[in-house]
Amino acid sequence: MNPHFTSTAINKLVSRKPILVVVSGPPGAGKTTLAHLLARKIGCPAICRDEIKEGMVHATENFTAEPGDDFNLRTLPTFFQVLELLLSAGVTTVAEAAFQDRLWRPHLQPLRRLADIRLVHCEVTAETARARIRRRQSANPTRRAHADTHLINQQTHADGHNSFHRVELDVPEIDVDTSDNYRPTLDEVVAFVDAGR
């Protein structure tokens, strides 16, 4: 890359802010699947918090995931540094994580200066989410970065699912039922993302 082609020069080429599509929801709500589908439809990258953590785990021996493990602390700033880099370059991006308000809103607020944010909240019953978690555990035994084991207990999972406090920002938002296909449809969610551009 030409060293004189700086971020300032890139910003001059950008006529409007990129869009940051924030895909949120509790574990098992279908966030990652929807995030990748949206990114393909929109034509942009999907940055998934748990995929970053999984990549870190591959470079670590004898790692056992636990709620609140050290990798969670390392993943959070890395996730937002990647988002800031892409948005600063004018790249529309889909960001996926279990965005709960207390932890995530303070990190999302500064990105509003770089992007137009759209919130996509994935919704599903606790029973459906738990069944999905059980299926992905048996289907992917190499899924080492996730502390899903504690979510198999029905009551523990239901308590966490029902107490999920979704992120709240004063930006356009949409609820998507992911139980069986998508309601609203994937095309309708893409139209929501593009609305007002």
Steps between C-alpha positions, in 0.01 A plus 500: 500500500624849418625648832360838396150353461413564863177456693437871439514439126268201536253710698490756216378222269215406735190708428295373794542295813508122469231296674573293809244221529498380862355148526413415859314247712548238770698177444328270251293780346648451152720811497805361323300331223297815438811723513675299227186487284453877533865568419476290183178673393636848573846427362716576804700323772347341808705538818388251763626533854500125573689426178775736612516320834505162324798619296686596818432159652664324202833651611460378860558155643285347773233770488168435670225754447327635807259789549716811544827334396806711411434468127175692541701795630742479206229454240295808587761767410615303195142480371451876528844583359413297188164677469659843543764423237241388244256783567779761490583371153136542395415128502137408570523215752279247676601456866366204696517433874271454799476879537357556847446860593720551806820361350461578130329839468803696631711338224242554225430867578838629368444318169203726426742768381631254239186318384124498472399223741211258450402259778372154408368312805468122458211350695415138573349307790729372775409140406599550136825673594593219741429235236728685256780517756472125560511432123805716438687337791453154350557619142821692573721337766786739407298797621742566784457873564143491627384425852174347378499205738337696781218596262383141459327503839145598412438735791843666481453562130144629537607739776781644288288515187213679671727749676683600181501883490542601139709799404313828481611778268302781341537350151272309262431147623311191393399177675549178303336173602751231402292201615417369153648694209488873573211726587535759354671337203869534424422733209287717728785522752738606222247766392488621861879528507499704177203720594569871514822479298 
